[in-house]
């Protein structure tokens, strides 16, 4: 008798591998068409689902919720790990308002629209508003960082910090409203207000504590392999979510804060860790969108197409822009910045994961809400997602940063060193542009190590001329950084 294994496992891996590979290859075509890449994976999931071409029967909301939560942990961790603390400080107040009052306002306005025009009862309308009230970190990070869009610092920082910090509020609102639907309590909304505050405070405290503790441990520990540092960081990310969640705090907020603390420390093999967690975040995003596509029945989507289109349009054109304008009014943002932030309120897999809450709780008409949320997410992501690049150029919000170099040079080290490799772009306005290296007064302990000119790598010599458009890599001592920046401007990366 032929054993059952490994054939079933091989079949599963064949299906998963085919979907991942097809999505990755198809992503280039969707990028050219202006469609958010992650929606391509969503479409692949639908094609592979029970009503699609492949016919995979998948309706396990429990598994989808668990896997979606794990994926969100790594997506938020990657977003925080790549966020400079200087950016967080600069936009902390407006991003905090958007992540709290902005979520409440968006949920309330969308609930009002669903109640007045779709005739949903108030509780169901508020649940729907809460589920789609937050912008999605996965979608925002993917579109801004993966789409080659270089926005001005304040705009991109506001969008990224808001999207990383506003999921906890949506999770809390959705959880409380679901409980209220399943088991109504007369004082439920007063308890909700206290729960929101408690979860935010507990999550923030755990995030700071775990972040600083993890930074101290990793910076002082000498592990046998660079890969073990990535394993340790995965463990820290998991604890940053689990510990506050078990203590009735916001695990998602804790993960994001812990990642910001860790990412702004001097960790061993830091550049390698950035790449590992970037890959984990992309894998999490792809897994979530494919899985959510598998959960959906296209025939049910047709039934909610009309209400879904209305809600998506109302959310994109009315609710989000109006709430953003009110929230940012005290912070002196320019009108074009407010318009852009209001428009780029991308939704993604987070609302779809949240829509599984009422299904798992057995709330009435929960599957109808799930279908509505899915439709709203797809429609509200399509138009803003396809226009964020052209709109940034139209509003003059691109930063004007130079194109990245074709090659990257870096130091991979277990311990902090008194020196680093800095990358500079030679702009034609710099005094050193057109000068031979021998004539540039570099500090005695610093030197140019590599010049990238287009697709060519040049070995620097005394008679080498610095040409506008060059990317110059300089070895610099910490005490010489200020002098080198006077010569070559702000470094591209370190």
TIZA-197883 format. One record per atom (N, C-alpha, C): z, x, y; residue in one letter. Coordinates in steps of 0.2 Angstrom, whole numbers, plus 5000, padded with zeros to 4 digits. Each point is the difference from the previous one (the first is absolute). Example, Ala and Ser with C-alpha at 12.3 -4.5 7.8 and 13.67 -1.06 7.14 Angstrom:
% residues 2
503950664972a 500049965006a 500050045006a 499649985005s 500150045006s 500349965005s 
//
This chain:
% residues 494
500050044994x 500049965006x 500050045006x 499649995005x 499950045006x 500649985005x 500450055002x 500549985005x 499849975006x 500449965003x 499949975006x 499950055006x 500450045000x 500050065005x 499650054998x 499650045004x 500050005007x 499549955003x 499649964996x 499549965003x 500249965006x 500549964999x 500249955006x 500150045006x 500450065000x 500150045005x 499350035003x 499650024996x 499350035002x 499649955004x 500149934997x 499649955004x 500349995007x 500750005000x 500349995007x 499850055005x 500050074997x 499850055004x 499350005002x 499649984996x 499349995001x 499949965006x 500349945000x 499949955005x 500350025007x 500650034999x 500350035006x 499650055003x 499850054996x 499650055003x 499349985003x 499749954997x 499449985002x 500149975007x 500549965001x 500149965006x 500250055005x 500450054999x 500250055005x 499450045002x 499650034995x 499450045002x 499549965004x 499949934998x 499549965003x 500249995007x 500749995001x 500249985007x 500050065004x 500150064998x 500050065003x 499350025003x 499549994995x 499350025002x 499749945004x 500249945000x 499849955004x 500350005007x 500550035001x 500450015006x 499550025006x 499650054998x 499650035005x 499549955003x 499749964995x 499649955002x 500349955005x 500649984998x 500449955004x 500250035007x 500150065000x 500250045007x 499449995004x 499450014997x 499350005005x 499949935002x 500249954996x 499949935002x 500549985005x 500550045001x 500649975004x 500549964997x 500050004994x 500549964996x 500650044998x 500649985001x 500650044998x 499950024993x 500150064998x 499950034994x 500549964994x 500649985002x 500449974995x 499849934998x 499649975005x 499749934998x 499550014994x 499750065000x 499550014994x 500450004993x 500650035000x 500450004994x 500249934998x 500249965006x 500249934999x 499449964996x 499450025003x 499449964997x 499950024993x 500150074998x 499950024994x 500549974995x 500649995002x 500549964996x 499849934999x 499749975005x 499849934999x 499450004995x 499650055000x 499450004996x 500250014993x 500650044999x 500250014993x 500549954998x 500249955004x 500549954998x 499749954995x 500549954999x 499849954995x 499449965001x 499849995007x 499449965002x 499550055002x 500150064999x 499550055002x 499550024994x 499750065001x 499550024995x 500350034994x 500650045001x 500350034994x 500449954996x 500449955004x 500449954997x 500650024997x 500450055004x 500650024998x 500549945002x 500449984996x 500549945001x 500650045002x 500249995007x 500650035002x 500349955005x 500649974998x 500449965005x 500750014999x 500250075000x 500750024999x 500350015007x 500349955004x 500250015006x 500650055000x 500450004995x 500650054999x 499850075000x 499550024996x 499750065000x 499750025007x 499649965003x 499750015006x 500550025005x 500549965000x 500650015005x 500350074999x 500150024994x 500450064999x 499550065002x 499450004997x 499550055002x 499950005007x 499949945003x 499950005008x 500550035004x 500749994998x 500550035003x 500050074999x 499950034994x 500050074999x 499550035005x 499449975000x 499450035004x 500250005007x 500349955002x 500249995008x 500550065001x 500550024996x 500450055001x 499750065002x 499550024996x 499650065001x 499550005006x 499849945001x 499549995006x 500550025006x 500549965001x 500550015006x 500250075000x 500250034994x 500250075000x 499550055003x 499449994998x 499550045002x 499949995008x 500049945002x 499949995007x 500550035004x 500749994998x 500550035004x 500050085000x 499850034994x 500050074999x 499550035005x 499449965002x 499550035004x 500149985007x 500649975002x 500149985007x 500550055003x 499850035006x 500450045004x 500549975003x 500650025000x 500649975003x 499949995008x 499650055003x 499949995007x 499649945001x 499549984996x 499749935000x 500549955000x 500450004995x 500549954999x 500549995006x 500250055003x 500450005006x 499649975006x 499450015000x 499649985006x 499949935000x 499949974994x 499949934999x 500549964997x 500650034999x 500549964996x 500249935003x 500150005006x 500249935003x 499449954999x 499450015002x 499549954999x 499849994993x 500050054996x 499949994993x 500649964996x 500650015003x 500549964997x 500049935002x 499849985006x 499949935002x 499449974996x 499550034999x 499449984997x 500249984992x 500450054997x 500249994993x 500649954999x 500349985005x 500549944999x 499849945004x 500050005007x 499849945003x 499349984999x 499650055000x 499349994999x 499849974993x 500450024995x 499949964993x 500349935001x 500549995003x 500349935001x 499549965004x 499850035005x 499549965004x 499449984997x 499750054996x 499449994997x 500149944994x 500550014997x 500249954994x 500149935003x 500350005006x 500249935003x 499349975003x 499650045003x 499349975003x 499649984994x 499950044995x 499649984994x 500349944997x 500649994999x 500449944997x 499849945004x 500050015007x 499949945004x 499249985000x 499650054999x 499349984999x 499949974993x 500350024995x 499949974993x 500349935000x 500649995004x 500349945000x 499649955004x 499750025006x 499749955005x 499349984997x 499650054997x 499349994999x 499949994992x 500450034996x 499949994993x 500549954997x 500549985004x 500449954998x 500550024994x 500150075000x 500550024995x 500749985002x 500549994995x 500649995002x 500350065003x 500650005004x 500250055004x 500250064996x 500449994994x 500250054996x 499550044997x 499549974998x 499450034997x 499650045005x 499949975006x 499750035005x 500350075003x 500749995000x 500450065002x 499950064995x 500149984993x 499950054995x 499350035000x 499549965001x 499350035001x 500050055006x 500349985006x 500050045006x 500450074998x 500549994997x 500550064998x 499650054996x 499649984995x 499750044995x 499450045003x 499749975005x 499450045003x 500250035007x 500650005002x 500250025007x 500050075001x 500150044995x 500050075001x 499350044999x 499950055004x 499450044999x 500150044994x 499550024997x 500050044993x 500050075001x 500550044998x 500050075001x 499450034996x 499949984994x 499450034996x 499449995004x 499849945002x 499449995003x 499950045007x 500650005004x 499950045006x 500050074999x 500450034996x 499950074998x 499350024998x 499849964995x 499350014997x 499550005005x 500049955005x 499449995005x 500150055005x 500650025003x 500050055005x 500050074998x 500350024994x 500050074998x 499450014995x 499849954996x 499450024996x 499449985003x 499949965006x 499449985002x 499750055006x 500450065001x 499750045005x 500149985007x 500449955001x 500149985007x 500650035004x 499850035005x 500550045004x 500249975006x 500649965000x 500249965006x 500550045004x 500149985006x 500550035004x 500750004997x 500450055002x 500750004996x 500449945000x 500149975006x 500449945001x 499849944996x 499349995000x 499849954996x 500050004993x 499850064997x 500150014993x 500750014997x 500450025005x 500750014998x 500349934999x 499949965005x 500249935000x 499849964994x 499450004999x 499749974994x 500350024993x 500150075000x 500250024993x 500849994999x 500450015006x 500749994999x 500149934999x 499749965004x 500149924999x 499849984993x 499550024997x 499849984993x 500450034995x 500350065001x 500550034995x 500749965001x 500149985005x 500749975001x 500149925000x 499449975000x 500149925001x 500049974993x 499850034994x 500049974994x 500749974998x 500650045002x 500649974998x 500249945003x 499849985006x 500149945003x 499649944997x 499450024998x 499649954996x 500349984993x 500250064997x 500449994993x 500649965001x 500450015005x 500649965001x 499949935001x 499549995005x 499849935001x 499849964994x 499550034997x 499749974994x 500549984995x 500550054998x 500549994995x 500549955002x 500249995006x 500549955003x 499649935000x 499450005002x 499749935000x 499849984993x 499950044995x 499849984993x 500749984997x 500550035002x 500749974997x 500149945003x 499949995007x 500149935003x 499649954997x 499450014998x 499549954997x 500349984993x 500250054996x 500249994993x 500749975000x 500450025004x 500749985000x 500249995007x 499949955004x 500149995007x 500850005001x 500150045006x 500750005002x 500049995007x 500549955003x 500049985007x 500150065005x 500450054998x 500150065004x 499650064999x 499449984996x 499650064998x 499750045005x 499849975006x 499750045005x 500550045004x 500649985001x 500550055003x 500250064995x 500049984994x 500150064995x 499450045000x 499449975001x 499450055001x 500050055006x 500349975005x 500050055006x 500550064999x 500549984997x 500550064998x 499750044995x 499649974995x 499750044994x 499550055003x 499649985005x 499550045003x 500350065003x 500649995004x 500350065004x 500350044995x 500449974995x 500350054995x 499550044996x 499449974998x 499550044996x 499750055004x 499949995006x 499750055004x 500550065001x 500649995002x 500550055001x 500250044994x 500149964994x 500150044994x 499450044998x 499449985000x 499450034999x 499950065004x 500150005007x 500050055004x 500550064998x 500649984999x 500550054999x 499950044993x 499849964995x 499850034994x 499450055001x 499549985003x 499450045002x 500250065003x 500450005005x 500250065004x 500450054995x 500549974996x 500450044996x 499650034994x 499649964997x 499650034994x 499550055003x 499749995006x 499550045003x 500350075001x 500650005004x 500350065002x 500350044993x 500249964996x 500350034994x 499450034995x 499549975000x 499450024996x 499750065003x 500050005007x 499750065004x 500450064999x 500749995000x 500550064999x 499950034992x 500049954996x 499950024993x 499450044998x 499449975002x 499450044999x 499950065004x 500250015006x 500050065004x 500450064997x 500549984996x 500550054998x 499950014992x 499649964997x 499950014993x 499450044998x 500050054995x 499450034998x 499849984993x 499549965000x 499849974993x 499550054997x 499949994994x 499650044996x 499250005002x 499849945002x 499349985001x 499949965006x 499550015004x 499849965006x 500049924998x 499749994993x 500049934998x 500649975000x 500650034998x 500649975000x 500349985006x 499750035006x 500249975007x 499749935001x 499449994997x 499749935001x 500449954996x 500250034994x 500449954995x 500649985004x 500450055003x 500649995003x 499949955006x 499450015003x 499949955006x 499949934998x 499749994994x 499949944997x 500649974998x 500550044998x 500749974998x 500349985006x 500050045006x 500349985006x 499749945003x 499449995000x 499649945002x 500349944996x 500050014993x 500349944996x 500749985002x 500450055001x 500749995001x 500149975007x 499650025005x 500049975007x 499849935000x 499649974995x 499949934999x 500649974996x 500250034995x 500449964995x 500750005003x 500350055003x 500750005002x 500249955005x 499649995006x 500149955004x 499949934998x 499549994995x 499849944997x 500649974996x 500350054996x 500649984996x 500649985005x 500050035006x 500549985004x 499949955005x 499449964999x 499849945004x 499850025007x 499650065000x 499750035006x 499250004999x 499750025005x 499250004999x 499850074998x 499849994993x 499750064997x 499450035003x 499649955003x 499350035003x 500250035006x 500449985004x 500250035007x 500350074998x 500450004995x 500450074998x 499550054998x 499549984996x 499550054997x 499650035006x 499849955005x 499650035006x 500450055004x 500649985001x 500450045005x 500250074996x 500150004994x 500250064996x 499450045000x 499449974999x 499350045000x 499950045007x 500249965005x 499950035007x 500550065001x 500649994997x 500550065001x 499750064996x 499849994993x 499850054996x 499350035003x 499649965002x 499350035002x 500150045007x 500549995003x 500150045006x 500550064999x 500150024994x 500450064998x 499650054998x 500350064999x 499650064997x 500150004993x 499649974996x 500150004993x 499650054996x 500250024994x 499550054997x 499449964997x 499450045000x 499449974998x 499849945004x 500149995006x 500049945004x 499349975000x 499550055001x 499349975000x 499849984993x 500250034995x 499849974993x 500449934999x 500650005002x 500349935000x 499749955004x 499750015005x 499649955004x 499449984996x 499750054997x 499449984996x 500249954994x 500550024997x 500249964994x 500249935002x 500449995005x 500249945002x 499449965003x 499650035003x 499449975002x 499649974994x 499950044995x 499749974994x 500449944997x 500750015000x 500449954997x 499949935004x 500050015006x 499949945005x 499349974999x 499550044999x 499349974999x 500049964993x 500350044995x 500049964993x 500449945001x 500650005003x 500349945001x 499749945003x 499650025006x 499649955003x 499449974996x 499750054996x 499449974996x 500349964994x 500650024997x 500349964995x 500249935002x 500350005006x 500249935003x 499449965001x 499550025003x 499449965002x 499649984994x 499950044995x 499749984994x 500449954996x 500750015000x 500449964996x 500049935004x 500050005006x 500049935004x 499449974999x 499450035000x 499449974998x 500049974993x 500350034995x 500049974994x 500449944999x 500549995005x 500549955000x 499649935003x 499550015003x 499749955004x 499549964996x 499949945001x 499549964996x 499549975006x 499450035000x 499549985005x 499949935001x 500149964995x 499949935000x 500549965004x 500650035000x 500549975004x 500050025007x 499750065002x 499950025007x 499549955003x 499549984997x 499549955003x 500449945003x 500549984996x 500449945002x 500450015007x 500250065001x 500350025006x 499650035006x 499450004999x 499550045004x 500149985007x 500049935001x 500049975007x 500750025004x 500649984997x 500650015003x 500150085000x 499850044995x 500050075001x 499750035006x 499349985001x 499750025005x 500349995007x 500349945000x 500349985007x 500650045001x 500450014995x 500650045000x 499950075002x 499550034997x 499850075001x 499750015007x 499649955003x 499850005007x 500649995005x 500449964998x 500649995005x 500450065000x 500150034994x 500550065000x 499650065004x 499450014999x 499750065003x 499849995007x 499849945002x 499849995007x 500649975005x 500549964997x 500549975004x 500750034999x 500250004994x 500750014999x 500250085001x 499650044996x 500250075001x 499950035007x 499449995003x 499950025007x 500549985005x 500249934999x 500549975005x 500750034999x 500250014994x 500750034998x 500050075003x 499550044998x 499950075002x 500150015008x 499649955003x 500050015008x 500749985002x 500449954998x 500649995002x 500550054998x 500050034994x 500450064998x 499950065004x 499450025002x 499950065003x 500049995008x 500149945002x 500149995008x 500550045003x 500650014998x 500450055003x 499950075000x 499550024996x 499950084999x 499450035003x 499749965005x 499550035004x 499450034996x 499849964995x 499450024997x 499449985004x 499550045000x 499449975003x 499749944996x 499649965004x 499749944997x 499650024994x 499650055001x 499550024994x 500450024994x 500650035001x 500450024995x 500349944996x 500249955004x 500349944997x 499549964996x 499450005003x 499449964997x 499950044993x 500050065000x 499850044994x 500649994994x 500650015003x 500649994995x 500049934997x 499949955005x 500049934997x 499449994996x 499450035000x 499549994996x 500050034993x 500350065000x 500150044994x 500749984996x 500049944999x 500649984996x 499849994993x 499850054996x 499749994994x 500549984995x 499849954996x 500449984994x 499750034994x 500450014995x 499850034993x 500349974994x 500250044996x 500349984994x 500749985000x 500450025006x 500749985001x 500149925000x 499649975004x 500149925000x 499849974993x 499550034996x 499949984994x 500650014995x 500350065000x 500650014996x 500549955002x 500149995007x 500549955002x 499949934998x 499449984999x 499849944998x 500249984993x 500150064996x 500249994993x 500849985000x 500450015005x 500749985000x 500149924999x 499649965004x 500149934998x 499849984993x 499450034998x 499849994993x 500550014995x 500350065000x 500550034996x 500749955000x 500149985006x 500649955001x 499949934998x 499449984998x 499849944998x 500049955006x 499850025006x 500049955006x 499449964999x 500149935002x 499449965000x 499450025004x 499449994997x 499450025003x 499950075002x 500450044996x 500050075001x 499350044999x 499749974995x 499350034998x 499549995006x 500149945003x 499549985005x 500250055006x 500650015002x 500250055005x 499750074998x 500050024994x 499750064998x 499350015001x 499649944999x 499350005001x 499850005007x 500449975004x 499950005007x 500250065003x 500550044998x 500250065003x 499450054998x 499850004994x 499450054998x 499449995004x 499849935002x 499449995004x 500150025007x 500649995003x 500250025006x 500050085001x 500250034995x 500150085000x 499350035000x 499549974996x 499350035000x 499749985006x 500049945002x 499649985006x 500350045007x 500650005000x 500350045006x 499950075000x 499950034994x 499950075000x 499350025001x 499549954998x 499350025001x 499850015007x 500149965005x 499750005006x 500450065004x 500650005001x 500450065003x 499850064997x 500050004993x 499950074996x 499350035002x 499549955001x 499350035001x 499950025007x 500549985004x 499850015008x 500550055003x 500550034996x 500550045004x 499750065002x 499550034997x 499750065003x 499649995006x 499549955000x 499649985006x 500449985006x 500549964998x 500549975005x 500450065004x 500250054996x 500350055003x 499650045005x 499450014998x 499550035004x 499849965006x 500049944999x 499849955006x 500650005005x 500650004998x 500650005004x 500250075003x 499650054998x 500250075002x 500750024997x 500149984994x 500750024997x 499950064995x 499450034999x 500050064996x 500350065003x 500350044996x 500450065003x 499550055002x 499450014998x 499650055002x 500150064996x 500450004995x 500250064996x 499450034996x 499950065000x 499450044997x 500049984992x 499450004997x 499949994993x 500450054996x 500349984994x 500350054996x 499650054997x 500350064999x 499650064997x 499849984993x 499550044998x 499749994993x 500450034995x 500550055002x 500450044996x 500750005003x 500550004995x 500750005003x 500450064997x 500350045004x 500450054998x 500749995001x 500550014995x 500749995001x 500450054995x 500650005002x 500550044996x 500449954996x 500050014993x 500449964995x 500650054998x 500649985002x 500650044999x 500649964998x 500550034996x 500649974998x 500549995005x 500050055005x 500550005005x 499750015007x 500449975005x 499750015007x 499950085002x 499550015003x 499850075002x 500050005007x 500150065003x 499950015007x 499350025002x 499649944999x 499350015001x 499649944997x 499449995003x 499649944997x 499350015002x 499649964997x 499350005001x 499849945005x 499850025006x 499849945004x 499350005001x 499749945001x 499349985001x 499949985007x 499550035003x 499849985007x 499349985000x 499849965004x 499349985002x 499850035006x 499450045000x 499850035006x 499649965005x 500349975005x 499649955004x 499750055006x 499449975002x 499750045005x 500350015007x 500649965001x 500350015006x 500650054999x 500150034994x 500550055000x 499850075003x 500450035003x 499850075003x 499850054994x 500249994994x 499850054995x 499349984997x 499749945002x 499449984997x 499450055002x 499750034996x 499550055002x 500250075000x 500650014999x 500350075000x 500150034993x 499950075000x 500150044994x 500850004998x 500150004994x 500750004998x 500450065003x 499750065000x 500350065003x 500249995007x 499749955004x 500249995007x 500649945000x 500249974995x 500549955000x 500750034999x 500449995005x 500750034999x 500549974996x 499850004993x 500549974995x 500650055000x 500649964998x 500650045000x 500050054994x 500350065000x 499950054995x 500149984993x 500549954999x 500149984993x 499649944997x 499549985004x 499649954998x 499350025000x 499649964996x 499350024999x 499549954997x 499450005002x 499549954998x 499950024992x 500049954996x 499950014993x 499449974997x 499749955003x 499449974998x 499749965006x 499350005000x 499749955005x 499549964996x 500049935001x 499649964996x 499549975006x 499350024998x 499549985005x 499549964996x 500149935001x 499549964996x 500250004993x 499550024996x 500250014993x 500050074998x 500150045005x 500150084998x 500750025001x 500250044996x 500650045001x 499950075002x 500350025006x 499950065003x 500650045000x 499950074998x 500650055000x 500150025007x 500649995003x 500050025007x 500050085001x 499750025005x 500050075002x 500050015007x 500150065003x 500150005007x 499449985004x 499450014998x 499449985004x 499849924998x 500449974996x 499849934999x 500249965006x 499549965002x 500049955006x 500349934998x 500549985003x 500249934999x 499549955004x 499749964995x 499549965003x 500349935000x 499849965006x 500249935000x 499849964993x 500549964998x 499949974993x 500350034994x 500250075001x 500350034995x 500749984998x 500250004994x 500749994998x 500350074998x 500650025004x 500250064999x 500750004997x 500150044995x 500750004996x 500350065002x 500749995003x 500350065002x 500750004997x 500250064997x 500650014998x 500550025006x 500549965000x 500550005006x 500750004998x 500450055003x 500750005000x 500349945004x 500649974998x 500249945004x 500150025007x 500250065002x 500250025007x 499350015004x 499550004996x 499350015004x 499649945001x 500249944997x 499649945000x 499949985007x 500550005005x 499849985007x 499550045003x 500050074999x 499550045003x 499349984997x 500049994994x 499349994996x 499749935003x 500549955001x 499849945002x 499750005007x 500350055004x 499750015007x 499350025000x 499850044994x 499450035000x 499549954997x 500249964995x 499649964995x 500149935001x 500549985003x 500249925001x 500449984994x 500049944999x 500549974995x 499750014993x 500450024995x 499750014994x 499849934996x 499550014996x 499849944996x 500549984995x 500250054997x 500549984994x 500450074999x 500650004997x 500350064998x 500249994993x 
//
